[in-house]
Amino acid sequence: MASKCIFCEIVADRAASYTVYEDEHVRAFLDIHPVSRGHTLIVPKEHYENIYDIPEQELEHIAAAAKRLALLYRSRLGAEAANLLQSSGRTAQQEVFHFHMHLIPRYAGDRVKMFFGGSRISNAKGIEEVFAKISGNDA
């Protein structure tokens, strides 16, 4: 457990939460600052800071829990869709440095806006340059 990590405290039952799902690897609880009805945080029980640290097997458990909960929210809350959101690092606006995924149930007219602001790479040359660097063809 990381010192003063609120999610570690919730996993250890030292902080209150509205837990909606739990198994040996994952705990999911309602976000206390929800952007939609049923907004849920899904966390691994072990402390990993971000996407760079978490083992792939733990990601699989989180993804499976996200699907299970999305289906439940569609059935019981009438959610029509869902957003999955994960931020890793300060630049990506991560606020709690314990890996977590947001499950945001979506409803018609919910006024939640998920968009990418700022500048975009809009030309083929920019995309080609990125592709070359990722694929190792930038020699």
N, C-alpha and C positions, 0 to 999 in steps of 0.2 A: 504494500500500500504506500502510495506517495503521501508525504506529509501535507496535511491541510487540503486534501483533495475531496471535494464535496461528494463526488460520485463514489469514491472509495468508502466514504462514510455511509452513504446510502446502501451500498452493497453489504457493508458490515452491520447494517441495522442500527447504526449510531446516529443516523439522521432520518427524519421522516420522509416518506414518499408515498405516492399513490401508485404502487406497483401493479401493473396489469399483466405481466408475464415474467416468469422466472424459470430457469432450468440450471443445470450445473455449470454452464458457461456464461450465461447472459442474464441480465436483469433489464426489464423495460418498465418505465414509469412515466406518468404524465408530466409534461413540462409545466413548471409553475408560472411561466410567462408564455402561454400558448398563443400561436398565431391562427389556430383553427381549433374547432371542437375535436378533442382526441389527440392533439399534438403530443407525440410520445418521443422520449429519448431511449435509445437502445444502447446499452453499454456492456462491454465484456466485464466479467467479475474480476479478472486480473487487470492491473493497471498497465496500460500502454498509452503513451502520450499522444500518438497520432498514427496516420496511415503508414508512415515509414517504419514504425516500431512494431505494429501488431502482426502476429503470425497469420498466414493465410487461413489456417484452420479456424481461427477465432473469427475472421471475417465471414467465413461460411456460416457459422452459428448465428452471427448478427443478421446476415441476409435472410436466413431461414426464419428467424424470429420476426423480421420486418414483413415478410410475406404472410406469415401466420396472422399477425396483427392487422395487416391491411385487409385481409379477407374477413376477419372478425369485425372490423370497423365498417366495412361495406355492409355486412349482414346486420349488425346491431345498431349502428349509428346512421346508416343510410349514406355513408360516404360514396361519392361517385367516382373518385379518382384519388391518387396519392402522389405526393412528392417525397423522395428520399434525398436527404441532404447531409453531407459530411464535410466539415472544414478541418483542414490540418495546417496549423501554423498561424501565427499572428497576422501575417499578410492576408491569409484566407479568412480572417475574422474569427478564428477559434478563440473562445473565451474561457472554457474549462479544458485544461490540458490533460484530459483523460479521454481516450478515443470514444466517440459516441456518434451515433447516426440519428438524425431527426426523421421521424415518420410523420408527415403532415397530411392528414386526411383532407380531401378537398370536396367542396360542396358548391353547387351552382350559386353564383352570386356571393361567394364568401369574401370577395374583395382582397384576397391574398394575392400579392403580385410577386411572381418569381421571374426575374429578368436579369439579363446581363447588361449592365451599363458600361459606360466608358468606351474607349476606342476598341475597334475590332480589326483583326487582320482581314482585309477585304479583297486583297489581290492575290492572284495565283502565285506570283513570285514569292510572297511572304509565306504562303502555305507550302510551297515547294521547298523553301529554305528550312522550315521547321521539319518537314518530312525527311529531308536529307540528313539533318542532324540526328533525328530519332532513329532512322534506319541505318545509320552508319555510312551513308553514301555522300558525305560532305567533304571528301578528300580533295 
